[in-house]
Amino acid sequence: MKTYDYKLGDIVEMKKPHPCTSKSTQFEIVRVGADLKIKCLGCGNVLIISRDNFNKRFKRVVK
């Protein structure tokens, strides 16, 4: 099982863009737990995604 190194406040890049008008692939991690709460940096929408789903779609940590 692969482990990922991300924490609260990190800006992460996902494999697919958010389906908003800006088509942003960058998100900020707002909450970490069994589920992750991430905020789209393009439109500002907040999404709740399971950790397993997040790990599948996660690409890299930007900063």
C-alpha distances in whole Angstrom, upper triangle without the diagonal:
4,7,10,13,16,18,22,24,22,23,20,21,19,19,22,25,27,29,32,35,33,30,28,25,24,24,24,22,24,23,19,18,17,18,19,22,23,26,27,29,31,33,32,30,28,25,23,19,16,13,11,14,14,11,12,15,15,16,17,19,22,24
4,7,10,13,16,19,21,19,20,17,17,17,17,20,23,24,28,30,33,31,28,26,22,21,21,21,19,22,21,18,17,17,18,17,21,21,24,25,26,29,30,29,28,26,23,22,18,16,13,11,14,13,9,11,13,12,13,13,15,19,20
4,7,10,12,16,18,16,17,15,16,16,17,20,23,24,27,29,32,30,27,25,21,20,19,19,17,19,18,15,15,15,16,15,19,19,22,23,25,27,29,28,27,24,22,20,17,15,11,11,14,12,9,11,14,11,13,12,13,17,18
4,6,9,13,15,12,14,11,13,13,15,18,20,21,25,26,29,27,24,21,18,17,16,15,13,17,16,13,14,14,15,13,16,16,19,20,21,24,26,24,24,21,19,18,16,14,11,11,13,10,8,11,12,9,10,9,10,13,14
4,7,11,12,10,12,11,13,14,16,20,21,22,26,27,29,27,25,21,18,16,15,14,12,15,15,12,14,15,16,14,16,15,18,20,20,23,25,23,23,21,20,19,17,16,13,14,16,12,11,14,14,11,11,9,8,12,11
4,7,9,7,9,8,11,13,16,18,19,19,23,24,26,24,22,19,16,14,12,11,9,11,11,9,12,14,13,11,13,12,15,16,17,20,22,20,20,18,17,16,15,14,12,14,15,11,10,14,13,10,11,9,7,10,10
4,6,6,9,10,13,15,18,20,21,20,24,25,27,25,23,20,18,15,12,10,7,9,9,7,10,13,13,10,12,11,14,16,17,20,22,19,19,17,16,15,15,15,12,15,16,13,13,17,16,13,14,12,10,12,10
4,6,9,11,14,16,20,21,21,20,23,23,26,24,23,19,18,14,12,8,5,6,6,6,10,13,12,10,10,10,12,14,15,19,20,17,17,14,15,14,14,15,13,17,17,14,15,18,17,15,16,14,12,13,11
4,7,9,13,15,19,20,19,19,22,22,24,21,21,17,16,12,10,6,5,6,8,10,13,16,15,12,11,9,10,13,12,16,17,14,16,13,15,15,16,17,16,19,19,15,17,20,18,15,16,14,11,11,9
4,6,10,13,16,18,17,17,21,21,23,20,19,16,14,10,8,6,6,8,10,11,14,17,16,12,12,10,11,12,12,15,17,15,16,15,15,16,16,17,15,18,18,14,14,17,16,12,13,10,7,8,6
4,7,10,14,15,14,14,18,18,19,16,16,12,10,7,6,4,7,10,12,13,17,19,17,13,12,9,9,10,9,12,15,13,15,14,14,16,16,17,16,18,17,13,14,17,14,11,11,9,6,5,5
4,7,10,12,12,13,16,17,19,16,15,11,8,6,5,6,7,11,13,13,16,18,16,12,12,9,10,10,10,13,15,14,15,14,14,15,14,15,14,16,14,11,11,13,11,7,7,6,4,5,7
4,7,9,9,11,14,15,17,14,12,9,5,5,6,9,11,14,16,16,19,20,17,14,14,11,12,10,10,12,15,15,15,15,14,16,15,16,15,16,14,11,11,12,9,7,6,5,6,6,10
4,6,7,9,12,14,16,14,11,9,5,6,8,11,12,15,16,16,18,19,16,13,14,11,12,10,12,13,15,15,15,15,13,14,12,14,13,14,11,9,10,9,6,5,5,7,9,10,13
4,7,10,13,15,17,15,12,11,7,9,11,14,15,19,20,19,21,21,18,16,17,14,15,13,15,15,17,18,18,17,16,17,14,16,15,14,12,10,11,9,6,6,6,9,12,13,16
4,7,9,12,14,13,9,9,6,10,11,15,16,19,20,20,22,22,19,17,17,14,14,12,14,13,15,17,16,16,14,16,14,16,16,16,12,11,13,11,7,9,9,12,15,15,18
4,6,8,10,9,5,5,4,8,10,14,16,18,20,21,23,23,20,17,16,13,12,9,11,10,12,13,13,14,13,15,15,17,18,18,15,13,15,14,10,11,11,14,15,15,18
4,6,9,8,5,6,6,9,9,13,14,16,18,20,22,22,18,16,14,11,10,7,10,8,9,11,10,11,10,13,13,16,17,18,14,13,16,15,12,13,14,16,17,16,19
4,7,8,6,8,9,12,13,16,18,19,21,23,24,24,21,18,17,14,13,10,12,10,10,12,11,13,12,15,15,18,20,20,17,16,19,18,14,16,17,19,20,20,23
4,6,6,8,10,12,13,16,18,19,21,23,25,26,22,19,17,14,12,9,10,8,7,10,9,12,12,16,17,20,22,23,19,18,21,21,17,18,19,21,21,20,22
4,6,8,12,14,15,18,20,21,24,26,29,29,25,23,20,17,15,11,12,8,8,11,12,15,16,19,20,24,26,26,23,22,24,24,20,21,21,22,23,21,24
4,5,9,11,12,15,18,20,23,25,28,28,25,22,19,16,13,10,9,5,7,10,12,15,16,19,20,24,25,26,22,20,23,22,19,19,19,20,20,18,20
4,7,9,11,15,18,20,22,24,26,27,23,20,19,15,13,10,10,7,9,12,12,15,15,18,18,21,22,23,19,18,20,19,15,16,16,17,18,17,19
4,6,8,11,14,17,19,21,24,24,21,18,16,13,11,7,7,5,8,10,11,13,14,17,17,20,20,21,18,16,18,18,14,14,13,14,15,13,16
4,7,10,13,16,18,19,22,22,19,16,15,12,11,8,8,8,11,12,13,14,13,16,15,18,18,18,15,13,15,14,11,10,10,11,12,11,14
4,7,10,13,16,17,20,21,18,15,13,10,9,6,6,8,11,11,12,12,13,15,15,17,17,18,16,13,15,15,12,10,10,10,9,8,11
4,7,9,12,13,16,18,15,11,10,6,5,5,5,8,10,9,10,9,10,12,12,15,15,17,15,11,14,15,12,10,11,11,10,9,11
4,6,9,11,15,17,14,10,9,5,5,7,7,11,12,10,11,9,10,12,13,15,15,17,16,13,15,17,14,12,13,12,10,10,10
4,6,7,11,13,11,7,6,5,7,9,10,14,15,12,12,10,10,10,11,13,12,15,14,11,13,16,14,12,14,13,10,12,11
4,7,10,13,11,8,5,5,7,10,12,15,15,12,11,8,10,10,11,13,13,17,16,13,16,18,17,15,17,16,14,15,14
4,7,10,8,6,5,7,10,13,15,18,18,15,14,10,10,9,10,11,11,15,15,13,15,18,17,15,18,17,15,17,16
4,7,6,5,7,9,12,15,17,21,21,18,17,13,12,10,10,10,9,12,13,11,13,16,16,14,17,16,15,17,16
4,5,6,9,12,15,18,21,24,24,21,19,15,14,11,10,9,8,11,13,12,13,16,17,16,19,19,18,20,20
4,7,10,13,17,19,22,25,25,22,20,16,14,10,9,7,6,9,11,11,12,15,16,16,19,20,19,22,22
4,7,10,13,16,19,21,21,19,16,13,10,7,6,4,5,9,9,9,11,13,14,14,17,18,18,20,21
4,6,10,13,15,18,18,16,14,10,8,6,5,6,6,10,10,8,10,13,12,12,15,15,15,17,17
4,7,10,13,16,15,12,10,7,6,4,6,9,10,13,12,10,13,15,14,13,16,17,15,17,17
4,7,9,12,12,10,8,6,5,6,8,11,11,14,12,10,13,15,12,12,14,14,13,14,15
4,6,9,9,6,6,4,6,9,11,14,15,18,15,13,16,17,15,14,16,16,14,14,15
4,5,6,5,5,6,8,11,12,16,17,19,16,14,17,17,14,14,15,15,14,14,15
4,6,6,8,10,12,15,16,19,20,22,19,16,19,20,16,15,16,15,14,12,13
4,6,8,11,13,16,18,21,22,24,21,18,21,21,18,17,17,17,17,15,16
4,6,9,12,15,17,21,22,24,21,19,22,23,19,19,20,20,19,18,19
4,6,10,13,15,19,20,23,20,18,21,22,19,19,20,20,19,18,18
4,7,10,13,16,18,21,18,16,20,20,17,18,20,20,19,19,20
4,7,10,13,15,18,16,14,17,19,16,16,19,19,18,18,19
4,6,10,12,14,12,11,15,16,13,14,17,18,18,19,20
4,7,10,12,10,10,13,15,13,14,17,19,18,20,21
4,6,8,7,6,10,11,10,11,15,17,17,19,20
4,5,5,6,9,10,11,12,16,17,18,20,22
4,5,5,6,9,10,10,14,15,15,19,20
4,5,5,6,9,10,13,15,17,20,22
4,5,5,6,9,12,15,16,19,21
4,5,5,6,10,11,13,15,17
4,6,5,8,10,12,15,17
4,6,8,11,14,17,19
4,6,10,12,15,17
4,6,9,11,14
4,7,9,13
4,6,9
4,6
4
